[in-house]
Every structure is written in structure tokens, then in C-alpha cells.
Amino acid sequence: MAADFSNEPIAVRAGEAKRARSPLYRNVYANFCQGQLGAFDITVSFFQTRDAEGTGALVHEEQATVTMSPMQFKLFSQLCNGLTEAYEQTFTPIAVPEGAGNPNLAAGNIVKLMQEAKAKMEAELKLALPVPTASGSSTARKQPPKRGRTAVTKKAT
């Protein structure tokens, strides 16, 4: 069977694909994370917050970054929501201390930031593009002037 390299998503049910562990696999602990959106993917970086040695200050030490397609991220979000709900039903509700969340992470705020960034990129792109000539194309063949030395010469008969 030939490999399918189309851009169409392929549904793979759990257990249909063999699992293997990469030689680069490692298990990390994270107690802080950040996300980043791109046009074609979503990235989540995981950090461990700890005391910086000898300074008494906190440092977020990046442990791993995972980049996914938007569809895979949505499935990952469903997994996280399901695991959270199961944990709370099995053990106890998870208390989030006052001020621990970031109010800027609300979807509306993120959408606003993304729209502003998109508008800025589009404006910069317009500035970088060449201005079209009067002929409508920068590669259009230029017409010779109607008068002067470079005017079309008559054929001698």
C-alpha cells in the first residue's frame, strides 16, 4: 500500500497504530507553561519554576516545547479537559489560588492580540511590495514614445 501524503486529515483510532518510544524521549516535570499561535500550528512550552541558585529569585527553566497542528491541539485540549474532569471526580476539585491565572489568556484577549498582529504584518507587507506601474504590471513591456528619436522608425521601401 502506498503512503498517503495528502493534506487531508486521517482518522486513526487508538490501538490502530503501533506505539514506539523515540531515542530522544525524556520525562519532564512542568509547573508553568506558555502557548504561542502561528498561522499553521500551535506551540506549548513547558517550564519548571525553581529558585535560581544563590540569588533567591525565581526562574522559569524551559523543559520542553511541543508544536502541533491546530487539529491535534484541539484533540490534546479534549484530552486535558477529560483528564482534569476525571481527576476532580476521582480525588478532589483542583483549587487554583487567587491571582494564579492570567486574565489575558481569555480567548477574546488572545483573538484581539492575534488580529492586531495580523493587521500589522499585512501593513508591513503592503509597504514592502512594489507599487504597480501605470501599465498595471511591473513586468509589462514598455511602449515606445510616440514622438522623438526613439519613435518607431519607418521601413525604407
Beta strands, then each sheet from edge to edge (+ up, - down):
strand 1: 32-37
strand 2: 42-51
strand 3: 58-68
sheet 1: 1+ 2- 3+
end
